[in-house]
Amino acid sequence: MLKRTTSRLPQTHTRAMEPCLCPQRVGSRHGCSAFVALMLTAIAVFTSGAVCAADYPTRSVRIIVPQSAGSGTDTHARAVAQKLTEYWGQQVIVDNRPGANGIIGIQDVAAASPDGYTLLYGFASLLAFNPFVYKSLPYDPVRNFVPITQTVDTTLVLVVNPSVPVRSVNELVALAKARPDTLTYGSNGNGNMTHLAAVLLGIEADVKMLHVPYKGESPAVTAVLGGEVNMLFANGPAVASFVRSGRLRALATAGPNRSVAFPDLPTVAEAGFPKVVAVGWGALLAPAGTPQDIIQKIQRDTVKALRDPEVHKRLSSLGSEPAGSTSEQFAAYLKAEMARWSDVIKGAGLFHSQ
């Protein structure tokens, strides 16, 4: 818990024999008076800042989600925002800013005032992949942001349109080998986790498929629902209802273990491709320079929200496992993810010149 910091000013001493405890004396009491005034000002500023942090927030907070409404990322952000609104008594608004693989939305956060009132709901491709996909970016995921907490791990589900005559990963691979460069797979955008999972499968299974990138998760899901593409590695929350209704056929999940939300589905690794492990994740971040005590309050209350039974049940049912980490833990995790996926991106020749 944050503690309201108060300062008790020393009592004024009036005895003539008591020395002035100033670092520099200039032969009169003016030097001492100036020093005391400076110290009182510093104490006032410190106390004021601490009070503001303890009272945060005093107005609405905006969480920018660089993906479209209805996406899995959007679902996660809204679940957290709803609970933070309850805890804080201030509206926590989810602001969707999709486009350019998340670059449009993240720029807005990087340029925002570092006061805790504009936050970023980030994800793997935005923070760990883009730096290696694009030659230059208008942001740096490490220098421009302060990590708050990882929110979820998200199961990726390999789904196909029901018109595709396969019911397992091995049948899909056999079909792809029989029809090279014919099967199509969608993604949420170039260099996205949904893209790289399919790249990994192509490399490990030695098959060639055609990539069709879309501008966000919702268009990609719509494309596979309509048969515009044959398959998609999708975030679990985005396709769970369509799998249950039969509008999409799920073949496997891409995590290291079977998903709690899809317990009957094997993993791609179980099908004989152990290196095809791709786990989506979400996280909350703030602009660089945001006061540490505000960061700590947001982190603490976000973790509390993730542990709320209602939120936990909702996210788990959609194929996402609530996480909740310290700022330091998430910073270390992000560093590890950047190192792992940079090799995949460069090895697959996905680096862009622009």
Short mmCIF file of the C-alpha atoms (twelve columns), coordinates in Angstrom:
data_MODEL
# 
_entry.id   MODEL 
# 
loop_
_atom_site.group_PDB 
_atom_site.id 
_atom_site.type_symbol 
_atom_site.label_atom_id 
_atom_site.label_alt_id 
_atom_site.label_comp_id 
_atom_site.label_asym_id 
_atom_site.label_seq_id 
_atom_site.Cartn_x 
_atom_site.Cartn_y 
_atom_site.Cartn_z 
_atom_site.pdbx_PDB_model_num 
ATOM 1   C CA . MET A 1   0.000   0.000   0.000   1 
ATOM 2   C CA . LEU A 2   1.214   3.466   -0.748  1 
ATOM 3   C CA . LYS A 3   1.630   5.596   2.378   1 
ATOM 4   C CA . ARG A 4   0.773   9.245   2.371   1 
ATOM 5   C CA . THR A 5   4.016   11.026  3.074   1 
ATOM 6   C CA . THR A 6   3.925   13.896  5.523   1 
ATOM 7   C CA . SER A 7   6.774   16.111  6.608   1 
ATOM 8   C CA . ARG A 8   7.090   17.650  10.055  1 
ATOM 9   C CA . LEU A 9   9.049   20.838  9.818   1 
ATOM 10  C CA . PRO A 10  11.604  21.492  12.564  1 
ATOM 11  C CA . GLN A 11  10.663  23.969  15.263  1 
ATOM 12  C CA . THR A 12  12.233  27.387  14.905  1 
ATOM 13  C CA . HIS A 13  15.141  27.933  17.278  1 
ATOM 14  C CA . THR A 14  15.598  31.435  18.620  1 
ATOM 15  C CA . ARG A 15  18.494  31.100  21.026  1 
ATOM 16  C CA . ALA A 16  21.211  33.527  20.015  1 
ATOM 17  C CA . MET A 17  24.051  31.160  20.966  1 
ATOM 18  C CA . GLU A 18  22.873  28.348  18.648  1 
ATOM 19  C CA . PRO A 19  24.856  28.189  15.409  1 
ATOM 20  C CA . CYS A 20  23.296  28.312  11.955  1 
ATOM 21  C CA . LEU A 21  23.552  24.794  10.440  1 
ATOM 22  C CA . CYS A 22  24.032  25.834  6.819   1 
ATOM 23  C CA . PRO A 23  26.568  24.287  4.454   1 
ATOM 24  C CA . GLN A 24  27.862  27.758  3.637   1 
ATOM 25  C CA . ARG A 25  27.788  30.892  5.751   1 
ATOM 26  C CA . VAL A 26  28.266  34.225  4.115   1 
ATOM 27  C CA . GLY A 27  28.845  36.284  7.235   1 
ATOM 28  C CA . SER A 28  25.168  36.976  7.964   1 
ATOM 29  C CA . ARG A 29  21.896  35.198  8.551   1 
ATOM 30  C CA . HIS A 30  20.835  35.786  4.928   1 
ATOM 31  C CA . GLY A 31  22.800  32.731  3.700   1 
ATOM 32  C CA . CYS A 32  21.134  30.539  6.295   1 
ATOM 33  C CA . SER A 33  17.699  31.931  5.509   1 
ATOM 34  C CA . ALA A 34  18.151  31.217  1.805   1 
ATOM 35  C CA . PHE A 35  19.233  27.659  2.521   1 
ATOM 36  C CA . VAL A 36  16.266  27.035  4.828   1 
ATOM 37  C CA . ALA A 37  13.886  28.488  2.241   1 
ATOM 38  C CA . LEU A 38  15.318  26.182  -0.400  1 
ATOM 39  C CA . MET A 39  14.943  23.155  1.837   1 
ATOM 40  C CA . LEU A 40  11.369  24.059  2.738   1 
ATOM 41  C CA . THR A 41  10.535  24.377  -0.957  1 
ATOM 42  C CA . ALA A 42  12.046  20.959  -1.673  1 
ATOM 43  C CA . ILE A 43  10.097  19.400  1.200   1 
ATOM 44  C CA . ALA A 44  6.883   20.990  -0.045  1 
ATOM 45  C CA . VAL A 45  7.428   19.691  -3.574  1 
ATOM 46  C CA . PHE A 46  8.228   16.189  -2.310  1 
ATOM 47  C CA . THR A 47  5.206   16.126  -0.025  1 
ATOM 48  C CA . SER A 48  2.921   17.440  -2.767  1 
ATOM 49  C CA . GLY A 49  4.112   14.775  -5.229  1 
ATOM 50  C CA . ALA A 50  3.576   12.010  -2.698  1 
ATOM 51  C CA . VAL A 51  0.058   13.198  -1.953  1 
ATOM 52  C CA . CYS A 52  -0.767  13.307  -5.674  1 
ATOM 53  C CA . ALA A 53  0.529   9.755   -6.129  1 
ATOM 54  C CA . ALA A 54  -1.497  8.522   -3.156  1 
ATOM 55  C CA . ASP A 55  -4.655  10.166  -4.487  1 
ATOM 56  C CA . TYR A 56  -4.124  8.971   -8.078  1 
ATOM 57  C CA . PRO A 57  -6.249  8.942   -10.135 1 
ATOM 58  C CA . THR A 58  -8.276  12.112  -9.731  1 
ATOM 59  C CA . ARG A 59  -9.777  11.940  -13.232 1 
ATOM 60  C CA . SER A 60  -10.400 9.398   -15.992 1 
ATOM 61  C CA . VAL A 61  -7.568  7.186   -17.213 1 
ATOM 62  C CA . ARG A 62  -7.161  6.112   -20.824 1 
ATOM 63  C CA . ILE A 63  -5.754  2.730   -21.876 1 
ATOM 64  C CA . ILE A 64  -4.788  2.773   -25.547 1 
ATOM 65  C CA . VAL A 65  -5.166  -0.602  -27.256 1 
ATOM 66  C CA . PRO A 66  -3.378  -0.623  -30.638 1 
ATOM 67  C CA . GLN A 67  -5.829  -3.189  -32.020 1 
ATOM 68  C CA . SER A 68  -9.424  -3.125  -33.144 1 
ATOM 69  C CA . ALA A 69  -12.423 -3.447  -30.834 1 
ATOM 70  C CA . GLY A 70  -13.496 -7.044  -30.327 1 
ATOM 71  C CA . SER A 71  -9.985  -8.455  -30.632 1 
ATOM 72  C CA . GLY A 72  -8.551  -10.732 -27.958 1 
ATOM 73  C CA . THR A 73  -6.260  -7.946  -26.800 1 
ATOM 74  C CA . ASP A 74  -9.229  -5.602  -26.545 1 
ATOM 75  C CA . THR A 75  -11.115 -8.197  -24.475 1 
ATOM 76  C CA . HIS A 76  -8.231  -8.454  -22.000 1 
ATOM 77  C CA . ALA A 77  -7.881  -4.695  -21.675 1 
ATOM 78  C CA . ARG A 78  -11.594 -4.182  -21.050 1 
ATOM 79  C CA . ALA A 79  -11.696 -6.846  -18.338 1 
ATOM 80  C CA . VAL A 80  -8.885  -5.073  -16.482 1 
ATOM 81  C CA . ALA A 81  -10.279 -1.585  -17.140 1 
ATOM 82  C CA . GLN A 82  -13.658 -2.519  -15.687 1 
ATOM 83  C CA . LYS A 83  -12.118 -3.610  -12.396 1 
ATOM 84  C CA . LEU A 84  -9.787  -0.619  -12.176 1 
ATOM 85  C CA . THR A 85  -12.817 1.637   -12.637 1 
ATOM 86  C CA . GLU A 86  -14.418 -0.056  -9.634  1 
ATOM 87  C CA . TYR A 87  -11.274 0.207   -7.506  1 
ATOM 88  C CA . TRP A 88  -10.436 3.815   -8.330  1 
ATOM 89  C CA . GLY A 89  -13.866 5.402   -8.600  1 
ATOM 90  C CA . GLN A 90  -12.696 6.978   -11.860 1 
ATOM 91  C CA . GLN A 91  -13.551 5.903   -15.382 1 
ATOM 92  C CA . VAL A 92  -10.851 3.799   -17.059 1 
ATOM 93  C CA . ILE A 93  -11.509 4.109   -20.779 1 
ATOM 94  C CA . VAL A 94  -10.292 1.677   -23.451 1 
ATOM 95  C CA . ASP A 95  -9.309  3.615   -26.567 1 
ATOM 96  C CA . ASN A 96  -8.791  1.442   -29.672 1 
ATOM 97  C CA . ARG A 97  -6.125  2.738   -32.070 1 
ATOM 98  C CA . PRO A 98  -5.456  -0.045  -34.624 1 
ATOM 99  C CA . GLY A 99  -3.239  0.187   -37.697 1 
ATOM 100 C CA . ALA A 100 0.316   -0.368  -38.931 1 
ATOM 101 C CA . ASN A 101 0.805   -3.445  -36.728 1 
ATOM 102 C CA . GLY A 102 0.110   -1.366  -33.624 1 
ATOM 103 C CA . ILE A 103 2.525   1.451   -34.464 1 
ATOM 104 C CA . ILE A 104 -0.203  4.113   -34.673 1 
ATOM 105 C CA . GLY A 105 -1.507  3.463   -31.173 1 
ATOM 106 C CA . ILE A 106 1.838   3.058   -29.474 1 
ATOM 107 C CA . GLN A 107 3.047   6.385   -30.876 1 
ATOM 108 C CA . ASP A 108 0.176   8.139   -29.131 1 
ATOM 109 C CA . VAL A 109 1.225   6.695   -25.781 1 
ATOM 110 C CA . ALA A 110 4.910   7.483   -26.310 1 
ATOM 111 C CA . ALA A 111 3.979   11.135  -26.914 1 
ATOM 112 C CA . ALA A 112 1.589   11.371  -23.947 1 
ATOM 113 C CA . SER A 113 2.350   13.136  -20.671 1 
ATOM 114 C CA . PRO A 114 4.043   10.756  -18.194 1 
ATOM 115 C CA . ASP A 115 1.455   11.289  -15.484 1 
ATOM 116 C CA . GLY A 116 -0.310  7.921   -15.364 1 
ATOM 117 C CA . TYR A 117 -3.416  9.082   -17.221 1 
ATOM 118 C CA . THR A 118 -2.483  7.531   -20.588 1 
ATOM 119 C CA . LEU A 119 -1.400  3.886   -20.536 1 
ATOM 120 C CA . LEU A 120 -0.534  1.310   -23.187 1 
ATOM 121 C CA . TYR A 121 -1.959  -2.174  -23.471 1 
ATOM 122 C CA . GLY A 122 0.913   -3.821  -25.324 1 
ATOM 123 C CA . PHE A 123 1.398   -7.264  -26.818 1 
ATOM 124 C CA . ALA A 124 4.165   -9.460  -28.203 1 
ATOM 125 C CA . SER A 125 4.364   -8.267  -31.814 1 
ATOM 126 C CA . LEU A 126 4.194   -4.631  -30.813 1 
ATOM 127 C CA . LEU A 127 6.986   -4.791  -28.253 1 
ATOM 128 C CA . ALA A 128 9.124   -7.844  -29.033 1 
ATOM 129 C CA . PHE A 129 8.764   -8.284  -32.810 1 
ATOM 130 C CA . ASN A 130 8.418   -4.879  -34.465 1 
ATOM 131 C CA . PRO A 131 11.974  -3.768  -33.566 1 
ATOM 132 C CA . PHE A 132 13.260  -6.619  -35.758 1 
ATOM 133 C CA . VAL A 133 10.611  -6.469  -38.473 1 
ATOM 134 C CA . TYR A 134 11.052  -2.781  -39.296 1 
ATOM 135 C CA . LYS A 135 14.297  -1.018  -40.116 1 
ATOM 136 C CA . SER A 136 13.205  2.045   -38.187 1 
ATOM 137 C CA . LEU A 137 10.419  2.670   -35.710 1 
ATOM 138 C CA . PRO A 138 9.047   5.890   -34.214 1 
ATOM 139 C CA . TYR A 139 9.357   4.334   -30.760 1 
ATOM 140 C CA . ASP A 140 11.705  2.192   -28.687 1 
ATOM 141 C CA . PRO A 141 9.911   -0.412  -26.535 1 
ATOM 142 C CA . VAL A 142 12.563  -0.164  -23.828 1 
ATOM 143 C CA . ARG A 143 13.528  3.524   -23.730 1 
ATOM 144 C CA . ASN A 144 10.092  5.061   -24.365 1 
ATOM 145 C CA . PHE A 145 8.063   3.024   -21.870 1 
ATOM 146 C CA . VAL A 146 8.009   1.877   -18.269 1 
ATOM 147 C CA . PRO A 147 6.792   -1.708  -17.775 1 
ATOM 148 C CA . ILE A 148 3.954   -2.065  -15.265 1 
ATOM 149 C CA . THR A 149 2.911   -5.719  -15.389 1 
ATOM 150 C CA . GLN A 150 2.322   -8.626  -17.723 1 
ATOM 151 C CA . THR A 151 -1.410  -9.284  -17.749 1 
ATOM 152 C CA . VAL A 152 -2.012  -12.552 -19.603 1 
ATOM 153 C CA . ASP A 153 -0.548  -15.443 -21.527 1 
ATOM 154 C CA . THR A 154 -2.773  -16.220 -24.492 1 
ATOM 155 C CA . THR A 155 -3.209  -19.559 -26.214 1 
ATOM 156 C CA . LEU A 156 -2.865  -19.470 -29.977 1 
ATOM 157 C CA . VAL A 157 -5.310  -21.821 -31.684 1 
ATOM 158 C CA . LEU A 158 -4.763  -23.210 -35.176 1 
ATOM 159 C CA . VAL A 159 -8.162  -22.983 -36.871 1 
ATOM 160 C CA . VAL A 160 -9.344  -23.745 -40.405 1 
ATOM 161 C CA . ASN A 161 -12.467 -22.946 -42.309 1 
ATOM 162 C CA . PRO A 162 -14.737 -26.028 -42.184 1 
ATOM 163 C CA . SER A 163 -14.465 -26.319 -45.968 1 
ATOM 164 C CA . VAL A 164 -10.800 -27.356 -45.620 1 
ATOM 165 C CA . PRO A 165 -10.800 -31.199 -45.588 1 
ATOM 166 C CA . VAL A 166 -8.518  -31.729 -42.579 1 
ATOM 167 C CA . ARG A 167 -9.061  -32.533 -38.916 1 
ATOM 168 C CA . SER A 168 -5.534  -32.600 -37.546 1 
ATOM 169 C CA . VAL A 169 -2.189  -30.848 -37.903 1 
ATOM 170 C CA . ASN A 170 -0.713  -33.836 -39.691 1 
ATOM 171 C CA . GLU A 171 -3.559  -33.899 -42.206 1 
ATOM 172 C CA . LEU A 172 -3.039  -30.173 -42.795 1 
ATOM 173 C CA . VAL A 173 0.684   -30.693 -43.384 1 
ATOM 174 C CA . ALA A 174 -0.027  -33.564 -45.789 1 
ATOM 175 C CA . LEU A 175 -2.459  -31.373 -47.729 1 
ATOM 176 C CA . ALA A 176 0.049   -28.516 -47.853 1 
ATOM 177 C CA . LYS A 177 2.719   -30.852 -49.229 1 
ATOM 178 C CA . ALA A 178 0.342   -32.150 -51.848 1 
ATOM 179 C CA . ARG A 179 -0.604  -28.610 -52.866 1 
ATOM 180 C CA . PRO A 180 2.508   -26.434 -52.385 1 
ATOM 181 C CA . ASP A 181 1.938   -22.666 -52.420 1 
ATOM 182 C CA . THR A 182 -1.820  -23.245 -52.558 1 
ATOM 183 C CA . LEU A 183 -3.051  -23.232 -48.967 1 
ATOM 184 C CA . THR A 184 -3.424  -19.733 -47.537 1 
ATOM 185 C CA . TYR A 185 -3.079  -18.544 -43.973 1 
ATOM 186 C CA . GLY A 186 -4.143  -15.209 -42.563 1 
ATOM 187 C CA . SER A 187 -2.516  -13.146 -39.832 1 
ATOM 188 C CA . ASN A 188 -3.095  -9.996  -37.827 1 
ATOM 189 C CA . GLY A 189 -0.295  -8.321  -39.789 1 
ATOM 190 C CA . ASN A 190 3.265   -8.837  -40.972 1 
ATOM 191 C CA . GLY A 191 5.560   -9.835  -38.135 1 
ATOM 192 C CA . ASN A 192 2.661   -10.529 -35.782 1 
ATOM 193 C CA . MET A 193 2.623   -13.563 -33.471 1 
ATOM 194 C CA . THR A 194 -0.166  -15.033 -35.619 1 
ATOM 195 C CA . HIS A 195 2.162   -14.693 -38.606 1 
ATOM 196 C CA . LEU A 196 5.295   -16.071 -36.959 1 
ATOM 197 C CA . ALA A 197 3.498   -19.140 -35.586 1 
ATOM 198 C CA . ALA A 198 2.597   -20.143 -39.147 1 
ATOM 199 C CA . VAL A 199 6.143   -19.356 -40.297 1 
ATOM 200 C CA . LEU A 200 7.472   -21.725 -37.631 1 
ATOM 201 C CA . LEU A 201 5.080   -24.466 -38.739 1 
ATOM 202 C CA . GLY A 202 6.136   -24.012 -42.370 1 
ATOM 203 C CA . ILE A 203 9.809   -24.274 -41.434 1 
ATOM 204 C CA . GLU A 204 9.425   -27.291 -39.161 1 
ATOM 205 C CA . ALA A 205 7.024   -29.200 -41.428 1 
ATOM 206 C CA . ASP A 206 8.891   -28.159 -44.605 1 
ATOM 207 C CA . VAL A 207 5.771   -26.893 -46.352 1 
ATOM 208 C CA . LYS A 208 5.068   -23.766 -48.367 1 
ATOM 209 C CA . MET A 209 1.877   -21.809 -47.783 1 
ATOM 210 C CA . LEU A 210 0.767   -18.358 -48.869 1 
ATOM 211 C CA . HIS A 211 0.599   -15.591 -46.282 1 
ATOM 212 C CA . VAL A 212 -2.249  -13.061 -46.376 1 
ATOM 213 C CA . PRO A 213 -1.760  -10.297 -43.773 1 
ATOM 214 C CA . TYR A 214 -4.687  -8.243  -42.471 1 
ATOM 215 C CA . LYS A 215 -4.900  -4.978  -40.583 1 
ATOM 216 C CA . GLY A 216 -5.699  -6.406  -37.200 1 
ATOM 217 C CA . GLU A 217 -7.216  -9.437  -35.553 1 
ATOM 218 C CA . SER A 218 -10.896 -8.890  -36.346 1 
ATOM 219 C CA . PRO A 219 -10.373 -8.701  -40.143 1 
ATOM 220 C CA . ALA A 220 -8.180  -11.820 -40.029 1 
ATOM 221 C CA . VAL A 221 -10.813 -13.797 -38.125 1 
ATOM 222 C CA . THR A 222 -13.514 -12.557 -40.488 1 
ATOM 223 C CA . ALA A 223 -11.401 -13.716 -43.442 1 
ATOM 224 C CA . VAL A 224 -11.064 -17.298 -42.217 1 
ATOM 225 C CA . LEU A 225 -14.746 -17.389 -41.245 1 
ATOM 226 C CA . GLY A 226 -15.689 -16.394 -44.784 1 
ATOM 227 C CA . GLY A 227 -13.255 -18.777 -46.462 1 
ATOM 228 C CA . GLU A 228 -11.125 -15.957 -47.828 1 
ATOM 229 C CA . VAL A 229 -8.137  -17.777 -46.312 1 
ATOM 230 C CA . ASN A 230 -7.873  -21.435 -45.353 1 
ATOM 231 C CA . MET A 231 -6.340  -21.193 -41.906 1 
ATOM 232 C CA . LEU A 232 -5.217  -18.921 -39.097 1 
ATOM 233 C CA . PHE A 233 -3.224  -19.110 -35.882 1 
ATOM 234 C CA . ALA A 234 -5.614  -17.014 -33.798 1 
ATOM 235 C CA . ASN A 235 -5.659  -15.761 -30.235 1 
ATOM 236 C CA . GLY A 236 -8.005  -17.979 -28.269 1 
ATOM 237 C CA . PRO A 237 -10.374 -15.216 -27.110 1 
ATOM 238 C CA . ALA A 238 -10.981 -14.103 -30.698 1 
ATOM 239 C CA . VAL A 239 -12.164 -17.501 -31.964 1 
ATOM 240 C CA . ALA A 240 -13.410 -19.434 -28.912 1 
ATOM 241 C CA . SER A 241 -17.098 -18.793 -29.625 1 
ATOM 242 C CA . PHE A 242 -16.715 -19.660 -33.323 1 
ATOM 243 C CA . VAL A 243 -14.982 -22.942 -32.472 1 
ATOM 244 C CA . ARG A 244 -17.746 -23.863 -30.041 1 
ATOM 245 C CA . SER A 245 -20.463 -23.039 -32.587 1 
ATOM 246 C CA . GLY A 246 -18.753 -25.022 -35.348 1 
ATOM 247 C CA . ARG A 247 -18.125 -22.038 -37.616 1 
ATOM 248 C CA . LEU A 248 -14.407 -22.749 -37.332 1 
ATOM 249 C CA . ARG A 249 -12.596 -26.060 -36.860 1 
ATOM 250 C CA . ALA A 250 -9.779  -26.058 -34.327 1 
ATOM 251 C CA . LEU A 251 -6.873  -28.426 -35.000 1 
ATOM 252 C CA . ALA A 252 -4.404  -27.661 -32.214 1 
ATOM 253 C CA . THR A 253 -3.036  -25.083 -29.819 1 
ATOM 254 C CA . ALA A 254 0.480   -23.645 -30.014 1 
ATOM 255 C CA . GLY A 255 1.447   -23.475 -26.354 1 
ATOM 256 C CA . PRO A 256 4.016   -25.629 -24.558 1 
ATOM 257 C CA . ASN A 257 1.161   -27.483 -22.823 1 
ATOM 258 C CA . ARG A 258 -2.496  -28.108 -23.499 1 
ATOM 259 C CA . SER A 259 -4.782  -25.150 -22.916 1 
ATOM 260 C CA . VAL A 260 -7.207  -25.043 -19.999 1 
ATOM 261 C CA . ALA A 261 -9.753  -23.435 -22.330 1 
ATOM 262 C CA . PHE A 262 -9.279  -26.104 -25.029 1 
ATOM 263 C CA . PRO A 263 -8.327  -29.243 -23.044 1 
ATOM 264 C CA . ASP A 264 -9.323  -31.680 -25.803 1 
ATOM 265 C CA . LEU A 265 -7.066  -30.067 -28.386 1 
ATOM 266 C CA . PRO A 266 -3.525  -31.422 -28.776 1 
ATOM 267 C CA . THR A 267 -0.615  -29.030 -29.090 1 
ATOM 268 C CA . VAL A 268 1.254   -28.616 -32.370 1 
ATOM 269 C CA . ALA A 269 4.247   -30.054 -30.528 1 
ATOM 270 C CA . GLU A 270 2.264   -33.231 -29.815 1 
ATOM 271 C CA . ALA A 271 1.717   -33.574 -33.554 1 
ATOM 272 C CA . GLY A 272 5.466   -33.924 -34.005 1 
ATOM 273 C CA . PHE A 273 6.637   -30.317 -34.313 1 
ATOM 274 C CA . PRO A 274 8.126   -29.473 -30.897 1 
ATOM 275 C CA . LYS A 275 9.680   -26.165 -31.960 1 
ATOM 276 C CA . VAL A 276 6.323   -24.698 -32.944 1 
ATOM 277 C CA . VAL A 277 5.583   -23.012 -29.632 1 
ATOM 278 C CA . ALA A 278 4.048   -19.549 -29.806 1 
ATOM 279 C CA . VAL A 279 2.327   -17.918 -26.852 1 
ATOM 280 C CA . GLY A 280 0.710   -14.526 -27.139 1 
ATOM 281 C CA . TRP A 281 0.832   -12.206 -24.163 1 
ATOM 282 C CA . GLY A 282 -0.461  -8.844  -23.053 1 
ATOM 283 C CA . ALA A 283 1.013   -6.216  -20.769 1 
ATOM 284 C CA . LEU A 284 0.383   -2.783  -19.340 1 
ATOM 285 C CA . LEU A 285 2.966   -0.021  -19.765 1 
ATOM 286 C CA . ALA A 286 3.242   3.735   -19.205 1 
ATOM 287 C CA . PRO A 287 5.220   6.509   -20.927 1 
ATOM 288 C CA . ALA A 288 8.813   6.834   -19.778 1 
ATOM 289 C CA . GLY A 289 9.128   9.280   -16.895 1 
ATOM 290 C CA . THR A 290 5.912   8.279   -15.151 1 
ATOM 291 C CA . PRO A 291 6.512   8.534   -11.361 1 
ATOM 292 C CA . GLN A 292 7.485   5.238   -9.806  1 
ATOM 293 C CA . ASP A 293 4.908   5.433   -7.014  1 
ATOM 294 C CA . ILE A 294 2.133   5.774   -9.604  1 
ATOM 295 C CA . ILE A 295 3.570   2.814   -11.528 1 
ATOM 296 C CA . GLN A 296 3.519   0.757   -8.335  1 
ATOM 297 C CA . LYS A 297 -0.089  1.644   -7.587  1 
ATOM 298 C CA . ILE A 298 -1.242  0.709   -11.096 1 
ATOM 299 C CA . GLN A 299 0.745   -2.527  -10.941 1 
ATOM 300 C CA . ARG A 300 -0.667  -3.506  -7.570  1 
ATOM 301 C CA . ASP A 301 -4.280  -2.814  -8.536  1 
ATOM 302 C CA . THR A 302 -3.950  -4.483  -11.949 1 
ATOM 303 C CA . VAL A 303 -2.635  -7.664  -10.342 1 
ATOM 304 C CA . LYS A 304 -5.537  -7.482  -7.888  1 
ATOM 305 C CA . ALA A 305 -7.936  -7.227  -10.843 1 
ATOM 306 C CA . LEU A 306 -6.355  -10.227 -12.567 1 
ATOM 307 C CA . ARG A 307 -6.767  -12.293 -9.400  1 
ATOM 308 C CA . ASP A 308 -10.420 -11.369 -9.052  1 
ATOM 309 C CA . PRO A 309 -12.390 -14.646 -9.458  1 
ATOM 310 C CA . GLU A 310 -14.775 -13.131 -11.998 1 
ATOM 311 C CA . VAL A 311 -11.982 -11.759 -14.194 1 
ATOM 312 C CA . HIS A 312 -9.904  -14.923 -13.834 1 
ATOM 313 C CA . LYS A 313 -12.815 -17.113 -14.908 1 
ATOM 314 C CA . ARG A 314 -13.675 -14.860 -17.838 1 
ATOM 315 C CA . LEU A 315 -10.129 -14.754 -19.221 1 
ATOM 316 C CA . SER A 316 -9.469  -18.461 -18.647 1 
ATOM 317 C CA . SER A 317 -12.651 -19.446 -20.477 1 
ATOM 318 C CA . LEU A 318 -11.381 -17.571 -23.516 1 
ATOM 319 C CA . GLY A 319 -8.025  -19.314 -23.596 1 
ATOM 320 C CA . SER A 320 -5.985  -16.738 -21.713 1 
ATOM 321 C CA . GLU A 321 -4.188  -17.367 -18.453 1 
ATOM 322 C CA . PRO A 322 -4.047  -14.337 -16.128 1 
ATOM 323 C CA . ALA A 323 -0.444  -13.519 -15.268 1 
ATOM 324 C CA . GLY A 324 0.321   -10.536 -13.031 1 
ATOM 325 C CA . SER A 325 3.994   -9.759  -12.514 1 
ATOM 326 C CA . THR A 326 6.166   -7.065  -11.043 1 
ATOM 327 C CA . SER A 327 7.579   -4.376  -13.295 1 
ATOM 328 C CA . GLU A 328 11.015  -5.959  -12.989 1 
ATOM 329 C CA . GLN A 329 9.753   -9.421  -13.896 1 
ATOM 330 C CA . PHE A 330 8.007   -8.165  -17.000 1 
ATOM 331 C CA . ALA A 331 11.063  -6.162  -18.071 1 
ATOM 332 C CA . ALA A 332 13.160  -9.349  -17.893 1 
ATOM 333 C CA . TYR A 333 10.511  -11.352 -19.776 1 
ATOM 334 C CA . LEU A 334 10.323  -8.758  -22.547 1 
ATOM 335 C CA . LYS A 335 14.093  -8.868  -22.951 1 
ATOM 336 C CA . ALA A 336 14.005  -12.673 -23.280 1 
ATOM 337 C CA . GLU A 337 11.166  -12.571 -25.816 1 
ATOM 338 C CA . MET A 338 13.011  -10.012 -27.950 1 
ATOM 339 C CA . ALA A 339 16.105  -12.216 -27.995 1 
ATOM 340 C CA . ARG A 340 14.179  -15.367 -28.927 1 
ATOM 341 C CA . TRP A 341 12.042  -13.963 -31.703 1 
ATOM 342 C CA . SER A 342 14.709  -11.796 -33.300 1 
ATOM 343 C CA . ASP A 343 16.458  -14.982 -34.445 1 
ATOM 344 C CA . VAL A 344 13.236  -16.366 -35.941 1 
ATOM 345 C CA . ILE A 345 12.392  -13.132 -37.737 1 
ATOM 346 C CA . LYS A 346 15.857  -12.681 -39.203 1 
ATOM 347 C CA . GLY A 347 16.180  -16.364 -40.111 1 
ATOM 348 C CA . ALA A 348 12.876  -16.309 -41.973 1 
ATOM 349 C CA . GLY A 349 13.824  -13.183 -43.904 1 
ATOM 350 C CA . LEU A 350 10.939  -11.120 -42.542 1 
ATOM 351 C CA . PHE A 351 12.962  -7.970  -41.988 1 
ATOM 352 C CA . HIS A 352 11.416  -4.953  -43.745 1 
ATOM 353 C CA . SER A 353 13.445  -2.228  -45.402 1 
ATOM 354 C CA . GLN A 354 11.036  0.604   -44.606 1 
# 
